[in-house]
Amino acid sequence: MEITNANATHYQYAADIAACIDASAKVRGTGIALRTPEYIRTKMQNGNAVIAIKDNTFVGFCYIEVWGHGKYVAHSGLIVSPDFRGHGVAKKIKKKVLDLSLKKFPDAKIFGITTGMAVMKINYELGYKPVHFSELTDDPEFWNGCKTCKNFDVLTRTERTMCLCTGMLYDPKNNTKKSKFNRKVGERLKSIKNTLFIKKTK
């Protein structure tokens, strides 16, 4: 399997990637913003994506988005084809896209939002920390990207202060070592978020 920075030679996989993101969103029912093949090809063309391929078959993908005039970058669309899940591919892709971000945008804070415990675990072990949404970009275009998520109304009702996703931030200026993920802490964080969300919406 090859994990590499995506470019125009990988356009042929864009439709498969978009379909995989769509299928995963339907299975999970939350937290994945849909992306068109055209949008994915743009990320490949700009050199802001990482792709995993095996035997000319799409394995996994993730891309970079730049926000707040370069003050923030986000890793989005992390997806692994169902046939290749459970083998650590997602973490390898995430590490590759983190390295790409640090190289292209060395002064930017790197963030993501996720509902998935597996992604939370990967992020934490790479050095991300859970943060309040106020510590993420305030660029409205980023939050507009959540419109295709079924929980977008939650985000708008809470005036973008919270949702079912957890915000995670990697600050290269303050990051000195990686951390080991404690699943119990992660589960407690999700429980606290859900409790706060219920109180907020009552």
HUZI-V859976 format. One line per field, one symbol per residue. burial: + if it has 9 or more other ideal C-beta (glycine too) atoms within 8 Angstrom, else -. A space follows every 50 residues. Layout:
burial: ???
//
This chain:
burial: --+-++---+--++-+++-+++-++--+-++++++-+-+++-++--++++ +++----++++++++++--++++++++++++--++---++++++++++-+ ++-++--+++++++--+-++++++++++-++-+--++-+--++-++--+- ++-++--+---+++++++++-+--------+----++-++--++-++--+ --
//
